[in-house]
């Protein structure tokens, strides 16, 4: 923590690039406090430039309003709390409370390193059902070792005074009392600041998505220690599980085909229907003749040749290739092997 004699007060902000975190920074900067923002990245959707995720590109806002941004990838630390969160998962695979604790711990290290006085978050009381509650904030701060040092400017007037407020570093009268899920007050405040470019307020990380979470559960069940490559593939295509040790991924469009190819390793088998619009189909894991037959039928089914009784499918194994006949997969086959939450009637198939 910075000493009381610091010439200029400093703060470190958790910055997603979204509306709330941007406003939290601007509210504090308006009081003459120097802010260094940290944007945390992970494997599950908080990626720079992905405006549908919980992190948008933070740099334009920082450049416009004159604060610094540092990037920090949580990587394996975040994966471990996804696997086994102390405070449990949300509705899907989102370990919201443990996620906040981890980010605040990391931010505290930066705070100590640069001699900052306190931390800032854009959290709003009652906005998120799991992590943004009156009884949850103190637990998060205590577990992160930053009790009293986390200022939540958008809801500060509804919360207990923080140490920077008590010391007079921050003027509580210039903070706000926002609560709930409506973003209208934030949008009005954004207009006052001239903040016009921010990510959709409805964004959220992939761990809140039911289908993505189901794929992740499947991956961790069959591979408790997945690599970065395995996790990246979860975003792409249609996923099928023919066995405990094997998975098939079928691309949905040209862009996904290219991404799947870029993530394929030398041990993966690739398939496509040549001469037609075709998905790239990837087999990863222990391969049998039955697996190749299934992958070929899935590749045929999702190609532009799906209505033909049989299709020539090219199979690439390392530097070698061969062609095989395949019948496009039927609906029951797809329902049986596809990795997705099944409706009760589908489970009976």
C-alpha positions as CSV (number, residue, x, y, z in Angstrom):
1,X,0.0,0.0,0.0
2,X,1.3,3.5,-0.8
3,X,2.4,5.7,2.0
4,X,0.3,8.6,3.1
5,X,3.0,11.0,1.9
6,X,2.7,10.0,-1.8
7,X,2.6,13.1,-3.9
8,X,-0.1,11.7,-6.2
9,X,-2.6,9.1,-5.3
10,X,-2.7,5.9,-7.5
11,X,-5.2,3.1,-8.1
12,X,-5.2,-0.1,-10.0
13,X,-8.5,-1.0,-11.8
14,X,-9.9,-4.3,-13.0
15,X,-10.7,-3.3,-16.6
16,X,-12.8,-5.4,-19.0
17,X,-13.2,-2.7,-21.6
18,X,-16.9,-2.7,-21.0
19,X,-19.2,0.0,-19.8
20,X,-19.1,-0.5,-16.0
21,X,-15.4,-0.9,-15.6
22,X,-14.8,2.1,-18.0
23,X,-17.1,4.3,-15.9
24,X,-15.5,3.2,-12.6
25,X,-12.1,4.3,-13.9
26,X,-13.4,7.7,-15.1
27,X,-15.2,8.4,-11.9
28,X,-11.9,7.9,-9.9
29,X,-9.8,9.8,-12.5
30,X,-12.2,12.7,-12.2
31,X,-10.9,13.1,-8.6
32,X,-7.3,13.5,-9.8
33,X,-6.2,10.0,-9.0
34,X,-3.8,8.2,-11.4
35,X,-5.3,4.9,-12.6
36,X,-3.4,1.9,-14.1
37,X,-5.9,-0.6,-15.5
38,X,-5.3,-4.3,-15.8
39,X,-7.2,-6.4,-18.3
40,X,-7.2,-10.1,-17.4
41,X,-7.3,-12.7,-20.2
42,X,-8.2,-16.4,-20.1
43,X,-9.1,-19.3,-22.3
44,X,-12.8,-18.9,-21.9
45,X,-14.0,-15.9,-23.9
46,X,-12.3,-12.9,-22.3
47,X,-10.3,-12.1,-25.4
48,X,-9.2,-8.7,-26.7
49,X,-11.2,-7.7,-29.7
50,X,-14.1,-10.2,-29.0
51,X,-16.9,-7.8,-28.3
52,X,-19.3,-10.6,-27.5
53,X,-17.2,-11.7,-24.6
54,X,-16.6,-10.1,-21.2
55,X,-13.5,-8.3,-22.4
56,X,-13.5,-5.9,-25.3
57,X,-10.4,-4.1,-26.7
58,X,-9.4,-1.9,-23.8
59,X,-6.9,0.3,-25.6
60,X,-9.2,2.8,-27.5
61,X,-10.9,3.8,-24.3
62,X,-7.6,4.1,-22.4
63,X,-6.1,6.2,-25.2
64,X,-9.1,8.5,-25.4
65,X,-9.2,9.2,-21.6
66,X,-5.5,8.9,-20.8
67,X,-4.9,6.0,-18.6
68,X,-2.5,3.0,-18.9
69,X,-3.6,-0.6,-19.6
70,X,-1.6,-3.7,-18.8
71,X,-2.6,-7.2,-20.0
72,X,-2.3,-10.2,-17.8
73,X,-3.2,-13.8,-18.9
74,X,-4.5,-15.9,-16.0
75,X,-3.9,-19.1,-18.0
76,X,-3.4,-22.2,-15.8
77,X,-4.5,-20.4,-12.6
78,X,-7.9,-19.8,-14.0
79,X,-8.3,-23.3,-15.4
80,X,-7.6,-24.7,-11.9
81,X,-10.5,-22.7,-10.4
82,X,-12.8,-23.7,-13.2
83,X,-12.0,-27.3,-12.4
84,X,-12.4,-27.0,-8.6
85,X,-13.8,-23.6,-7.4
86,X,-13.8,-23.2,-3.7
87,X,-17.1,-21.3,-3.8
88,X,-18.7,-23.4,-6.6
89,X,-19.9,-22.8,-10.1
90,X,-22.8,-20.6,-11.1
91,X,-25.6,-21.9,-13.3
92,X,-23.1,-23.4,-15.7
93,X,-19.3,-23.7,-15.4
94,X,-18.7,-20.1,-14.3
95,X,-16.8,-19.9,-11.0
96,X,-17.7,-16.3,-10.6
97,X,-16.7,-15.8,-6.9
98,X,-13.4,-17.6,-7.3
99,X,-12.8,-15.7,-10.5
100,X,-13.2,-12.3,-8.7
101,X,-10.9,-13.5,-5.9
102,X,-8.2,-14.5,-8.4
103,X,-8.3,-11.3,-10.3
104,X,-8.2,-9.2,-7.1
105,X,-5.2,-11.2,-5.9
106,X,-3.4,-10.6,-9.1
107,X,-4.4,-6.9,-9.1
108,X,-3.1,-6.6,-5.5
109,X,0.4,-7.7,-6.7
110,X,0.4,-4.9,-9.2
111,X,-0.9,-2.4,-6.6
112,X,2.0,-3.3,-4.3
113,X,4.5,-3.2,-7.1
114,X,3.6,0.3,-8.3
115,X,2.8,1.7,-4.9
116,X,-0.9,2.3,-5.5
117,X,-3.4,3.1,-2.7
118,X,-6.4,1.0,-3.6
119,X,-8.2,-1.1,-6.2
120,X,-11.2,-0.3,-8.4
121,X,-13.8,-2.6,-10.0
122,X,-16.8,-1.8,-12.1
123,X,-19.1,-4.1,-10.0
124,X,-22.7,-3.0,-9.4
125,X,-24.6,-4.2,-6.4
126,X,-27.3,-6.7,-7.5
127,X,-26.2,-6.9,-11.1
128,X,-24.9,-10.5,-11.0
129,X,-26.7,-13.0,-8.9
130,X,-23.6,-14.9,-7.7
131,X,-20.7,-12.5,-7.2
132,X,-22.2,-9.0,-7.0
133,X,-24.2,-9.2,-3.7
134,X,-23.9,-7.2,-0.5
135,X,-22.9,-10.4,1.4
136,X,-20.5,-11.6,-1.3
137,X,-18.4,-8.5,-1.7
138,X,-16.8,-8.8,1.8
139,X,-16.1,-12.5,1.3
140,X,-14.4,-11.9,-2.0
141,X,-12.3,-9.0,-0.6
142,X,-11.2,-11.0,2.5
143,X,-10.3,-14.1,0.5
144,X,-8.2,-12.0,-1.9
145,X,-6.4,-10.2,1.0
146,X,-7.7,-6.8,0.0
147,X,-10.4,-6.1,2.6
148,X,-11.1,-2.4,2.8
149,X,-9.0,-1.6,-0.3
150,X,-11.6,-2.3,-3.1
151,X,-13.6,0.7,-4.2
152,X,-16.7,0.0,-6.3
153,X,-17.5,3.5,-7.5
154,X,-20.8,2.7,-9.2
155,X,-22.3,1.4,-6.0
156,X,-20.0,2.8,-3.3
157,X,-22.7,4.9,-1.6
158,X,-24.7,1.7,-0.9
159,X,-21.7,-0.1,0.6
160,X,-19.5,0.2,3.6
161,X,-16.8,3.0,3.4
162,X,-13.5,1.8,2.1
163,X,-10.1,2.7,3.4
164,X,-9.4,5.2,0.6
165,X,-12.7,7.0,1.5
166,X,-11.9,7.1,5.2
167,X,-8.4,8.5,4.5
168,X,-9.9,11.2,2.3
169,X,-8.1,9.9,-0.8
170,X,-11.5,9.5,-2.5
171,X,-14.5,11.8,-2.0
172,X,-17.5,9.6,-1.3
173,X,-19.8,12.4,-2.4
174,X,-18.6,12.0,-6.0
175,X,-19.4,8.3,-6.1
176,X,-22.7,6.6,-7.0
177,X,-25.5,4.4,-5.7
178,X,-26.3,2.3,-8.8
179,X,-27.9,-1.1,-8.2
180,X,-29.6,-3.9,-10.1
181,X,-29.4,-5.1,-13.7
182,X,-30.6,-2.0,-15.5
183,X,-27.8,-0.2,-17.4
184,X,-29.7,3.0,-18.0
185,X,-28.0,5.0,-15.2
186,X,-24.6,3.9,-16.5
187,X,-25.5,4.8,-20.1
188,X,-26.6,8.3,-19.0
189,X,-23.4,8.7,-17.0
190,X,-21.4,7.5,-20.1
191,X,-22.9,10.3,-22.1
192,X,-21.8,12.8,-19.5
193,X,-18.2,11.6,-19.7
194,X,-18.3,11.4,-23.5
195,X,-17.9,7.7,-23.4
196,X,-19.5,6.4,-26.6
197,X,-17.6,3.2,-27.6
198,X,-18.0,0.3,-25.2
199,X,-18.8,-3.4,-25.4
200,X,-22.4,-4.7,-25.2
201,X,-23.4,-4.6,-21.5
202,X,-25.0,-8.0,-21.9
203,X,-21.7,-9.7,-22.6
204,X,-20.4,-12.6,-20.6
205,X,-17.7,-15.2,-20.7
206,X,-18.2,-18.5,-22.4
207,X,-18.5,-20.3,-19.1
208,X,-22.0,-18.9,-18.7
209,X,-23.1,-20.5,-22.0
210,X,-24.9,-23.8,-21.4
211,X,-23.7,-25.6,-24.5
212,X,-20.0,-24.5,-24.2
213,X,-20.1,-25.5,-20.5
214,X,-21.4,-28.9,-21.4
215,X,-18.5,-29.3,-23.9
216,X,-16.0,-28.2,-21.2
217,X,-17.4,-30.7,-18.7
218,X,-17.1,-33.4,-21.3
219,X,-13.5,-32.5,-22.0
220,X,-12.5,-32.4,-18.3
221,X,-14.3,-35.7,-17.7
222,X,-12.3,-37.4,-20.4
223,X,-9.1,-35.3,-20.2
224,X,-8.6,-33.8,-16.7
225,X,-5.4,-32.0,-17.9
226,X,-6.3,-30.5,-21.3
227,X,-3.9,-28.4,-23.2
228,X,-4.5,-24.9,-24.5
229,X,-5.2,-26.4,-28.0
230,X,-7.9,-28.6,-26.6
231,X,-9.6,-25.7,-24.9
232,X,-9.4,-23.5,-28.0
233,X,-11.2,-26.2,-30.1
234,X,-14.2,-26.1,-27.7
235,X,-15.2,-22.8,-29.4
236,X,-15.4,-24.3,-32.8
237,X,-17.6,-26.6,-34.8
238,X,-19.8,-29.5,-33.8
239,X,-18.4,-31.9,-31.2
240,X,-18.9,-35.7,-31.1
241,X,-17.7,-38.3,-28.6
242,X,-17.4,-41.8,-30.0
243,X,-15.3,-43.1,-27.1
244,X,-13.7,-42.1,-23.8
245,X,-10.3,-41.5,-25.6
246,X,-11.5,-39.9,-28.8
247,X,-13.4,-36.9,-30.1
248,X,-14.6,-35.7,-33.5
249,X,-15.0,-32.1,-34.4
250,X,-16.8,-30.9,-37.6
251,X,-16.4,-27.4,-38.8
252,X,-19.5,-25.2,-39.5
253,X,-18.2,-22.7,-42.1
254,X,-15.0,-21.7,-43.9
255,X,-13.7,-19.5,-41.1
256,X,-14.1,-22.4,-38.6
257,X,-12.5,-24.8,-41.1
258,X,-9.4,-22.6,-41.2
259,X,-9.2,-22.3,-37.4
260,X,-9.6,-26.0,-36.9
261,X,-6.8,-26.7,-39.4
262,X,-4.6,-24.2,-37.5
263,X,-5.2,-26.0,-34.2
264,X,-4.8,-29.5,-35.7
265,X,-1.6,-31.3,-34.5
266,X,0.4,-33.9,-36.4
267,X,-1.4,-36.8,-34.7
268,X,-4.9,-35.6,-35.6
269,X,-6.7,-37.2,-38.6
270,X,-8.5,-34.8,-41.0
271,X,-11.3,-35.5,-43.4
272,X,-13.1,-33.5,-46.1
273,X,-15.4,-34.1,-49.1
274,X,-13.5,-32.8,-52.1
275,X,-15.5,-31.3,-55.0
276,X,-18.3,-30.1,-52.7
277,X,-18.6,-27.5,-50.0
278,X,-17.3,-29.5,-47.0
279,X,-16.5,-29.1,-43.4
280,X,-13.1,-29.9,-42.1
281,X,-13.6,-32.8,-39.8
282,X,-11.0,-33.6,-37.1
283,X,-10.4,-36.8,-35.2
284,X,-8.4,-36.3,-32.0
285,X,-7.4,-39.2,-29.7
286,X,-7.3,-42.9,-30.0
287,X,-8.6,-43.8,-33.5
288,X,-10.2,-47.0,-34.7
289,X,-11.7,-48.1,-38.0
290,X,-15.1,-47.5,-36.5
291,X,-14.1,-44.0,-35.5
292,X,-12.9,-43.1,-39.0
293,X,-16.2,-44.5,-40.5
294,X,-18.2,-42.4,-38.1
295,X,-16.1,-39.2,-38.8
296,X,-16.5,-39.8,-42.6
297,X,-20.3,-40.2,-42.3
298,X,-20.5,-37.0,-40.2
299,X,-18.3,-35.1,-42.7
300,X,-20.6,-36.3,-45.5
301,X,-23.7,-35.3,-43.6
302,X,-22.6,-31.7,-43.1
303,X,-21.2,-31.3,-46.6
304,X,-23.1,-30.0,-49.6
305,X,-23.2,-33.7,-50.8
306,X,-25.4,-34.6,-47.8
307,X,-28.4,-35.7,-50.0
308,X,-26.4,-38.2,-52.0
309,X,-26.7,-41.9,-51.0
310,X,-23.0,-42.2,-50.6
311,X,-20.1,-39.7,-50.7
312,X,-16.3,-40.0,-51.4
313,X,-14.6,-38.7,-48.3
314,X,-10.8,-37.9,-48.3
315,X,-8.9,-38.9,-45.2
316,X,-5.6,-37.2,-44.3
317,X,-3.3,-39.1,-42.0
318,X,0.0,-37.3,-41.5
319,X,1.4,-36.8,-45.0
320,X,-0.7,-39.6,-46.5
321,X,-4.2,-39.6,-47.8
322,X,-6.9,-42.0,-49.0
323,X,-10.5,-41.9,-50.1
324,X,-13.4,-43.9,-48.7
325,X,-17.1,-44.2,-49.3
326,X,-19.4,-43.0,-46.6
327,X,-23.1,-42.7,-46.1
328,X,-24.2,-39.4,-44.6
329,X,-24.9,-39.8,-40.9
330,X,-28.5,-40.2,-39.9
331,X,-30.3,-38.0,-37.2
332,X,-30.2,-40.9,-34.6
333,X,-26.4,-41.2,-35.1
334,X,-25.9,-37.5,-34.6
335,X,-28.1,-37.5,-31.5
336,X,-26.2,-40.5,-30.1
337,X,-22.7,-39.0,-30.4
338,X,-23.1,-35.3,-30.3
339,X,-21.7,-33.5,-27.2
340,X,-24.6,-31.2,-26.2
341,X,-27.3,-31.1,-23.6
342,X,-29.9,-33.5,-24.8
343,X,-33.6,-33.0,-24.6
344,X,-35.5,-35.8,-22.8
345,X,-36.9,-37.2,-26.0
346,X,-33.5,-37.2,-27.6
347,X,-32.0,-39.1,-24.6
348,X,-34.4,-41.9,-25.4
349,X,-33.1,-42.4,-28.9
